[in-house]
Amino acid sequence: MIRVSVVGAHGRMGSTVVEAVNDAEGLRLSETLDHGQDLAAINPGNTDVAIEFTVPSASLDNVLALVGQGVNVVVGTTGWTEERLAQVRSLLAEPEHRGQSVFVAPNFAISAVLADHFAAQAAKYFESAEIVEMHHPDKIDAPSGTAIHTAQAIAKARRTAGMGPMPDGTRTDDGSRGQVIDGVHVHAVRLRGLNAHEEILLGNPGEQLVIRSDCFDRASFMQGVLLAARTIASGQYPGLTVGLDTLLNL
């Protein structure tokens, strides 16, 4: 029986995680903490893996504290940068923490992970690529971590293929072309009624490929969350792992 603690358990995602853990075979809910509560309650004596879903401003400190207490962590909070990941990687490299695991996922939805993977595969065949991500208006960050990850994957595929900058003759500095991430334009929509959606547009002269992922409910993320919890608790991936694609062997 894998003992799971949840940090951010009273939030929108955290409460869904608590319900999923309670319903899952082979998992037992241990500690449930709200954002800001004392993390000292979570330790290797009661937890095999902690699932962290809080806010970007608190997530790094939470993860560092949990690792410092000897706990493996699955992180669903967005807003992670290379600098933040480097801090986690550095802590895990210290002798007393070798063998511990931290897993960070820009998205836990299988459809979103596959869309990201397919976009990277297709990017080298298309002259242009842009991303439109659409979420509910209560989402704190923009663009989403998923869209950032997708843009970076597209850019990497284009670099590997030796492709140059995308064509763009627009002359404007008012922000209407979206945020440029690694050369890829990303547009963020925040609209009541939406949950989590991403559309990747790839274009050539006379043709277009659209890859779209739609997550209509937070339950769509739970399959990936539970997979990550089981895998990280097993010790198969010591150190820092980023992206559900790794666990899916994509």
C-alpha positions as CSV (number, residue, x, y, z in Angstrom):
1,M,0.0,0.0,0.0
2,I,1.5,3.3,-1.1
3,R,1.0,6.1,1.4
4,V,0.2,9.4,-0.3
5,S,0.1,12.9,1.3
6,V,-1.4,15.9,-0.5
7,V,-0.2,19.5,-0.1
8,G,-2.9,22.0,-1.2
9,A,-5.6,19.4,-0.4
10,H,-8.4,22.0,-0.1
11,G,-7.7,23.7,-3.5
12,R,-9.5,23.0,-6.7
13,M,-7.0,20.5,-8.0
14,G,-5.9,19.2,-4.6
15,S,-9.4,18.2,-3.5
16,T,-9.8,16.3,-6.8
17,V,-6.5,14.5,-6.0
18,V,-7.7,13.6,-2.5
19,E,-10.8,12.1,-4.0
20,A,-8.8,10.2,-6.7
21,V,-6.4,8.8,-4.1
22,N,-9.2,7.6,-1.9
23,D,-10.8,5.8,-4.8
24,A,-7.6,4.2,-6.2
25,E,-6.5,0.7,-5.5
26,G,-3.1,0.3,-3.8
27,L,-3.0,3.9,-2.5
28,R,-3.8,5.1,1.0
29,L,-4.3,8.8,1.9
30,S,-2.1,9.8,4.7
31,E,-1.7,13.6,5.4
32,T,-3.8,16.4,3.8
33,L,-2.4,19.9,4.2
34,D,-3.8,23.1,3.0
35,H,-1.6,25.8,1.4
36,G,0.5,27.4,4.1
37,Q,0.2,24.7,6.8
38,D,3.3,23.2,8.4
39,L,4.9,20.7,6.1
40,A,6.7,19.0,9.0
41,A,3.6,16.8,9.4
42,I,4.7,15.0,6.2
43,N,7.7,12.7,6.6
44,P,9.0,9.3,5.5
45,G,7.3,7.7,8.5
46,N,3.9,8.4,7.1
47,T,4.4,9.2,3.4
48,D,5.9,7.4,0.4
49,V,5.1,10.2,-2.0
50,A,3.7,13.7,-1.5
51,I,1.6,15.3,-4.3
52,E,2.0,19.1,-4.4
53,F,-0.8,21.2,-5.9
54,T,-0.5,24.8,-4.5
55,V,0.4,28.0,-6.2
56,P,3.6,29.0,-8.2
57,S,4.8,31.4,-5.6
58,A,4.9,28.6,-2.9
59,S,5.7,25.5,-4.9
60,L,9.5,25.7,-5.0
61,D,9.8,26.2,-1.2
62,N,7.3,23.4,-0.6
63,V,9.3,21.0,-2.7
64,L,12.6,21.9,-1.2
65,A,11.2,21.5,2.3
66,L,9.7,18.1,1.5
67,V,12.9,16.9,-0.1
68,G,14.8,18.2,2.9
69,Q,12.5,16.0,5.1
70,G,13.3,12.9,3.0
71,V,10.0,12.8,1.1
72,N,9.5,12.0,-2.6
73,V,7.3,14.5,-4.4
74,V,5.0,14.7,-7.4
75,V,4.4,18.3,-8.4
76,G,1.4,19.5,-10.3
77,T,1.8,23.2,-9.6
78,T,2.7,25.2,-12.7
79,G,5.1,28.1,-13.1
80,W,8.4,26.1,-13.0
81,T,11.4,27.7,-14.8
82,E,14.8,26.2,-15.5
83,E,16.2,28.2,-12.6
84,R,13.7,26.7,-10.2
85,L,14.3,23.2,-11.5
86,A,18.0,23.7,-11.1
87,Q,17.6,24.3,-7.4
88,V,15.6,21.1,-7.0
89,R,18.2,19.2,-9.0
90,S,21.0,20.6,-6.9
91,L,19.4,19.6,-3.7
92,L,18.7,16.0,-4.9
93,A,22.3,15.7,-5.9
94,E,23.4,16.2,-2.2
95,P,24.6,12.9,-0.7
96,E,21.8,12.7,1.9
97,H,19.1,13.0,-0.8
98,R,20.5,10.7,-3.4
99,G,17.9,8.1,-4.2
100,Q,15.0,10.5,-3.6
101,S,12.7,11.5,-6.4
102,V,10.9,14.7,-7.6
103,F,8.6,14.6,-10.6
104,V,7.3,17.8,-12.2
105,A,4.7,17.7,-14.9
106,P,3.5,20.7,-17.0
107,N,0.3,18.7,-17.6
108,F,-1.1,15.4,-16.3
109,A,-3.8,14.9,-18.9
110,I,-2.9,12.1,-21.3
111,S,-4.4,14.0,-24.3
112,A,-2.3,17.1,-23.6
113,V,0.9,15.1,-23.2
114,L,0.2,13.3,-26.5
115,A,-0.7,16.6,-28.3
116,D,2.7,18.0,-27.1
117,H,4.5,14.9,-28.4
118,F,2.7,14.9,-31.7
119,A,3.4,18.6,-32.2
120,A,7.1,18.1,-31.7
121,Q,7.0,15.3,-34.3
122,A,5.2,17.4,-36.8
123,A,7.1,20.7,-36.3
124,K,10.0,19.8,-38.5
125,Y,7.6,19.4,-41.5
126,F,5.9,22.8,-41.3
127,E,7.0,26.4,-42.0
128,S,4.9,28.0,-39.3
129,A,3.6,27.0,-35.8
130,E,1.6,28.9,-33.2
131,I,-0.2,27.9,-30.0
132,V,-3.5,29.0,-28.6
133,E,-4.1,27.9,-25.0
134,M,-7.5,28.4,-23.4
135,H,-8.4,28.2,-19.7
136,H,-10.9,29.3,-17.1
137,P,-10.4,32.9,-15.8
138,D,-9.3,31.7,-12.3
139,K,-6.0,30.3,-13.6
140,I,-3.2,32.3,-12.1
141,D,-0.5,32.0,-14.7
142,A,-0.4,32.8,-18.5
143,P,0.6,31.4,-20.7
144,S,0.1,27.9,-19.2
145,G,3.0,25.7,-18.3
146,T,1.7,23.2,-20.9
147,A,1.8,25.8,-23.7
148,I,5.3,26.8,-22.7
149,H,6.4,23.2,-22.7
150,T,4.8,22.7,-26.1
151,A,6.5,25.8,-27.6
152,Q,9.9,24.7,-26.3
153,A,9.4,21.2,-27.8
154,I,8.4,22.7,-31.2
155,A,11.4,25.0,-31.1
156,K,13.8,22.2,-30.2
157,A,12.4,20.0,-33.1
158,R,12.9,22.9,-35.5
159,R,16.5,23.6,-34.3
160,T,17.3,19.9,-34.7
161,A,15.9,19.9,-38.2
162,G,18.0,23.0,-39.1
163,M,15.0,25.3,-39.6
164,G,15.3,29.0,-39.4
165,P,12.9,31.6,-37.9
166,M,9.2,31.4,-38.8
167,P,7.8,33.9,-41.3
168,D,6.0,36.9,-39.7
169,G,5.6,40.2,-41.5
170,T,3.4,41.7,-38.9
171,R,4.5,45.2,-37.7
172,T,3.1,45.8,-34.2
173,D,4.4,46.1,-30.7
174,D,1.0,46.1,-28.8
175,G,1.2,42.5,-27.7
176,S,-1.5,41.2,-30.0
177,R,0.8,38.5,-31.4
178,G,1.0,36.8,-28.1
179,Q,4.1,36.0,-26.0
180,V,7.0,34.7,-28.0
181,I,8.6,31.6,-26.3
182,D,11.7,30.2,-28.0
183,G,10.5,31.8,-31.3
184,V,7.0,30.4,-31.1
185,H,4.0,32.7,-30.6
186,V,1.7,31.6,-27.7
187,H,-1.8,33.1,-27.2
188,A,-3.6,32.8,-23.9
189,V,-7.4,33.0,-23.6
190,R,-9.1,33.2,-20.2
191,L,-12.9,32.6,-20.6
192,R,-15.6,31.6,-18.2
193,G,-16.9,28.1,-19.2
194,L,-13.6,26.8,-20.3
195,N,-11.4,24.4,-18.3
196,A,-8.1,23.5,-20.0
197,H,-7.7,23.4,-23.8
198,E,-4.7,23.7,-26.2
199,E,-4.7,24.2,-29.9
200,I,-1.4,23.8,-31.9
201,L,-1.6,25.3,-35.4
202,L,1.0,24.2,-38.0
203,G,1.0,25.6,-41.5
204,N,2.6,25.2,-44.9
205,P,1.7,26.9,-48.2
206,G,-1.8,25.5,-49.0
207,E,-2.2,23.2,-45.9
208,Q,-2.7,23.3,-42.2
209,L,-2.5,20.7,-39.4
210,V,-4.4,21.4,-36.2
211,I,-3.6,19.3,-33.0
212,R,-6.1,20.0,-30.2
213,S,-6.5,18.8,-26.6
214,D,-9.6,19.4,-24.6
215,C,-9.9,18.6,-20.9
216,F,-13.4,19.3,-19.8
217,D,-13.0,18.3,-16.1
218,R,-10.3,18.1,-13.5
219,A,-10.8,14.3,-13.5
220,S,-9.0,14.3,-16.8
221,F,-5.7,14.9,-14.9
222,M,-6.1,12.1,-12.4
223,Q,-4.9,9.2,-14.5
224,G,-1.6,10.9,-15.0
225,V,-1.4,12.0,-11.3
226,L,-1.9,8.5,-10.0
227,L,0.6,7.0,-12.5
228,A,3.2,9.5,-11.4
229,A,2.5,8.8,-7.7
230,R,2.9,5.1,-8.1
231,T,6.0,5.4,-10.3
232,I,7.8,7.9,-8.1
233,A,6.9,6.0,-4.9
234,S,8.5,2.9,-6.5
235,G,11.9,4.6,-6.8
236,Q,12.2,3.9,-10.5
237,Y,13.2,7.5,-11.3
238,P,15.7,8.9,-8.7
239,G,16.5,12.6,-9.0
240,L,14.4,15.1,-10.9
241,T,12.1,14.0,-13.8
242,V,10.1,16.5,-15.8
243,G,7.2,15.6,-18.0
244,L,4.7,12.8,-18.1
245,D,6.0,11.8,-21.5
246,T,8.9,10.1,-19.7
247,L,6.6,7.8,-17.7
248,L,4.6,7.0,-20.9
249,N,7.8,6.1,-22.7
250,L,7.1,8.5,-25.5
